[in-house]
Amino acid sequence: MQVIVQSECKGGIGLGKSTIGNSDFNREMKGLVIPSVLQMLVANSFSLVNMLMVTNLGDGAVAVTAAAGRISFILSMILTAVYGMTSYITQYHGKHQLTLVRATFGFMLLTGIGISLLSFVVVSIWKEPILSLFIKDVELLPLGIQYVSIMVFVFLISAVRDAYAQALGSLGKVKITLYVGLCAMMINIILDYGLIYGRLGLPNLGVVGAAWGTLIATGTSLLFLIVFIYIKSYYLNIRIQELFSLPMILRKQVVKTITPLVFHEGMWSIGNMLYAVAFGSLSIAALTTFQLANTLQGYFMMGIHGFAYAAKVMIGQKLGQDNQEQAMDYARRYTRISVIAGIIVSVVMMMGSPFVAFIFPNLSTEVHASLGNILLLQGMVMTALFLNNVWIVGMFRAGGDNLFTMIMILMTTWGIALPAVFVGTYVFRLPMEWVYALFLCEEMSKAFIGYRRYRSQKWMRNLVGNHSETPTSA
């Protein structure tokens, strides 16, 4: 079977000969992609709402939220690596080993809480020196400290909420997290409006009001999700003893699989933090532009995140069933979808770049000019971004190919793009747009390496082939 699959893939990223009907594939894909995209829309709305609300306060306010956002980003990426355990949850679910699904989730939840607690302590103690890496204006630093002092509590709440959401998503159950996210988004919008500007009878807290709005909305979303899961006995209503029920031998295997992913996400997120440090050294306007560009890019990327999520679930289930031929058929289909979607989004971004000033009318002329140019650059590499997302987050992670992706990040982020950005920034003092072009070298090199890995099919692994459904207390 493996030889047949390889021969069908030699034509590159095309579909090749299909092993399943289009209608079956499309039905299953739409059932996963549509709610997932909507959920991503809601999740990204928190950062975008905060950004839009504080733009009226000027470039400095945006820079403060950008600096705090970099800290949150590092933690979220490390937790995303921990949530790589969902590869096992998906494959166990594909084999109908539901006891092991719950046991693996319990282990993932405990690990996520432990990491978020550690991050809470570290950021609480050293928030001033951490923020000073991004904020060079001494007048803005106290405001950043106030903001981060509230956001550290969001770290703890998000770790628990996202563990449940990620596990439900790996089972293909995303509607409840979508509904909960919609409620939280509305609460966040209302509270941001009231607390930032002193409306609706609420105090005028400025930038700090955005942090309070996020904290209350995040806590409310966790409460809604937990209440629903346990009242309805919805899949992951695990008991306390199930937190420790994954057998030690399986626990070691899971840890061995996700350790490279933790290192991958940790090194990549630290690299992104250093990118922000480099842009911040250019000027407050450059850091503001960098953050806004990343936020807008996140919205343009939402569609492909949905396809990457669907690819991970559908391909992971087939790998768990040891059906590599159908898994590769899915992989070819998702690759072709990524190319088409990337081209369409590229055109939209490049056509819309001249109008970006209308979205953020209260920012400086310098930010408006550079942000329009940055969107043009992003549009040029959007297809590579889409392919990287589907290959790395969808396919490679479905097969637990985390050691390879760790090596890829070390090569592309730390070996290519990061040195280029720092040389361009600190040695040649290049304009912001040229530095951003060097930053995008990461995605281009990653796409080249990722394509070769996708073609090799070495990422197609059954992680749970010999696992018996007999978890015992550790």
Number of C-alpha atoms within 10 A of each C-alpha: 8 10 8 9 18 15 10 18 21 12 11 15 18 16 19 16 11 15 12 11 8 10 9 9 14 11 10 13 20 14 14 24 22 17 21 28 21 20 23 20 22 22 18 17 23 22 19 17 17 23 22 15 21 27 20 15 16 13 20 23 21 26 28 28 24 26 27 22 16 22 22 18 17 21 21 20 20 23 24 21 23 24 26 27 25 30 26 27 29 28 30 27 23 20 17 13 16 15 17 24 23 25 26 27 29 23 19 26 20 15 16 22 19 14 17 24 15 12 19 19 12 13 18 17 12 10 19 16 13 16 22 17 16 26 25 15 12 9 10 15 18 14 18 25 21 15 21 26 19 18 24 24 18 22 22 20 19 21 25 18 20 19 24 24 19 20 27 22 22 27 21 21 19 23 18 19 26 21 18 19 27 19 16 25 23 15 18 26 19 14 24 29 22 21 23 24 21 16 14 11 8 14 13 15 16 20 27 25 25 30 29 21 23 25 20 15 25 23 17 18 22 23 14 18 18 17 12 15 16 14 9 10 11 14 15 17 17 16 12 9 12 21 19 20 22 26 17 14 10 16 18 11 12 23 16 13 21 22 17 20 28 22 20 23 24 22 20 21 22 19 19 18 20 18 25 22 21 23 25 22 18 18 15 21 24 25 29 27 28 23 23 23 17 15 18 14 16 18 15 20 21 20 22 25 22 26 27 29 25 27 29 27 28 28 29 36 27 24 27 26 19 19 16 21 21 18 23 27 21 22 25 23 18 25 26 16 19 26 18 12 18 25 17 14 19 21 14 14 21 18 13 14 20 16 11 15 17 9 11 17 12 15 20 13 12 11 20 22 15 18 26 21 18 22 22 19 20 21 25 18 19 26 23 22 23 29 27 25 23 26 25 23 20 27 32 27 27 35 24 26 21 26 16 18 24 20 13 18 20 16 16 20 25 17 13 17 25 21 15 18 24 20 16 20 21 12 9 10 14 15 13 22 16 15 23 23 17 18 22 19 19 21 21 19 17 21 23 12 16 22 17 11 18 22 17 13 18 12 20 25 18 21 21 20 14 7 12 10 16 11 20 13 12 13
